[in-house]
Amino acid sequence: MAKPRLCFTLLYADGNFHLSRNFNLQSVGDFDWLLENYEFESIIRSIDELFILNVSSGEFDWSDYIKTIQSLIEQCFMPVAIGGGVRNDEQAKMLFDNGADKIILNSSFFINPELIKRLVLSYGAQSIVASLDIKRNDSGNYIIIIEGGNKDSGLDLAAGISKVVELGAGEIYLTSIDRDGTGMGYDMDILEYASKACDLPIIASGGADTYDRLAEGIKSGYASAVSTSHLFNFMFDGLKDARQKLINEGINLTQWNFEDLI
């Protein structure tokens, strides 16, 4: 069985990094701010994977996004998954060519399935992450939301998972919109269902703002990886301390000899 992973998600839009609460964004700072508060040269001791998501509403400057990605990747050496706004083969290739180990796609799984099939064929399922944004509707059912949280896909959670599995995704990045940024912890009902509905690795997202919430996600057994995007609560040595606490609790995270990594 693969070891669980501790991941960190950066939300980027309009030249700045953001916090998110129920998919409402709050700008925190630019790239210089990020480097002042997160020492990326040592962050390899803290997380197993970095996710970078462009959460801009509408069209955005791809050249600016690529420059930011390049600057980030120069600072760190862990696997990096990148996404946000990928609508065609050229944009996907741009991300892979500029350092992405995996790309993350959301809306395209539901509005352009042929693109997904081509990307899986070209890069392999292990390189394609399906991002599913989940919200509970007025009837109490879990539904798939696309277009940055702005549009109902018309599919419930079961149908959404079946769709991404059918198209060949290698992993599912599963976010509860209702828990996003609340600090209430991951939605265990969603994670339990997803883990039983398919054999793909599940990355839990939405609701973890402390070490305890990360631990709950891993200990549930429903997620192969847990992620947080809370920029304030994990500044400086926050991620490193969280990882060590998880290890001290007996969670079987990978432990590295840092001297072998530099």
Secondary structure, DSSP 8 states (H G I E B T S, - for coil): ----EEEEEEEEETTEEEEEETTEEEEEE-HHHHHHH--TTTGGGT-SEEEEEE--SS---HHHHHHHHHHHHHH--S-EEEESS--SHHHHHHHHHTT-SEEEESTHHHH-HHHHHHHHHHH-GGGEEEEEEEEE-TTS-EEEEETTTTEEEEEEHHHHHHHHHHHT-SEEEEEETTTTTTSS---HHHHHHHHHH-SS-EEEESS--SHHHHHHHHHTSS-SEEEE--TTTTTTTHHHHHHHHHHHTT-------GGGT-
